[in-house]
Amino acid sequence: MARRSLGQQFGWLWTSYAVSAYGSGLGFGALPLIAVLVLHAGPVQVSALSAVGPAVGALIALPLGPWVEFRRKRPVMITMDLVRFAVMMTIPVAYAFGRLSFVQLLVVSAVVAAAKIAFNAASGTYLKALVRPDDLLVANARFESTTWSSIAVGPPLGGAAIGLFGPVTTVVVDALSYLLSALGVTAIRGREEHPQRTGTRRVRADELFDGWRHLLAHPDLRALYLNQLLVSGLIMATEPLLAVLLLRQLGFPPWQYGLAFAAPCLGGLIGARLAGRVVARFGQHRILRTVGTLRAVWLIGLAFVQPGVAGLATVIVVELAIIISMSLYNPVLVTYRLEHTPEDRIARTLSAWSISSSAAIAVLSALGGLLAYATSPRTAITVAGLLILASPLLLPRRQDFWCTPDATVATVHAQPPAAVGSREVE
């Protein structure tokens, strides 16, 4: 079957995404790794790095949703890439002068998190305008496969680079990838209309919460949103705990740590490539329900990791199962979210989703770090694995709750703010 072409403009957008994704793949877990290897951080500090950075970044990003909504999206994407390039480059500079600190890692983490939220809000809105509605799933599946292939290739190479050239090598490459991404977005041709708005040009207080109003008013999006917060938060909360467990307590060398997360990412190619076919055969509802349930059952396996080859194999098998499920689920979820969000509220909805996700990751990572401090990283991972088993209860259950995109968007968009249970900000 011939590969479907989505046009040259999408090609540039995809190329830019791929460059930054492979840079981030090479620098996968770079900040926690630097905290452990350079600053000799413990479980609480590493978890704080994963918690405080995204939490502060989410606060910074709160007014960015409305700001992005009413601006041309390409300049926003370019600006956010350049911000990430500049702030990431401060790490190797500080390291070279012997001035690297844990506080600096926190600041970098927060700025990168805020810039990522704004970039994703702009790129999601731009994508919906760039491709036909029936090509959205194909486009999102390509982004998803790129994400997992970059993580498959990046961490082993990153681990080798760290061993050969030092702990901040991958941070330099990651920073440069954002610069190249900005150049790729600049290469996209075509005039982009300036979004219109009525009234004042300033961001109003009530606009800050429009994204949440839409998510909470839509019954299916609300269920998927709450489910995703819990699942992604618990999975990401185990990442710093697993880094401490593998690197410090079980004695895994950095290259094995990278391999344990890289090899399973090949499963991401499988899931992403299957997304379009399985949706065509079984429908969105069944895939989101079934695969949304399956992705929650594997995390508990990380609680049984042991030293040596057996432990490495355990991590690879568990991560493979999680990643196949996630890579099949994510493009379907992202496409459904875009289909059921009105054009003039996409950026605010995507920002609200990302901010909530960052906050959930921050809270659950902090709680995981405290639990690991009081007990052990293995115990904290076990608790996360048990809690995530309850997440399928949040998924939509009945087929008749799944509305058509046009009808749902029109209904939600027509509702006044008070109808969705959210107070106006004075």
Order of alpha helices (4+ residues) and beta strands (2+ residues): alpha-alpha-alpha-alpha-alpha-alpha-alpha-alpha-alpha-alpha-alpha-alpha-alpha-alpha-alpha-alpha-alpha
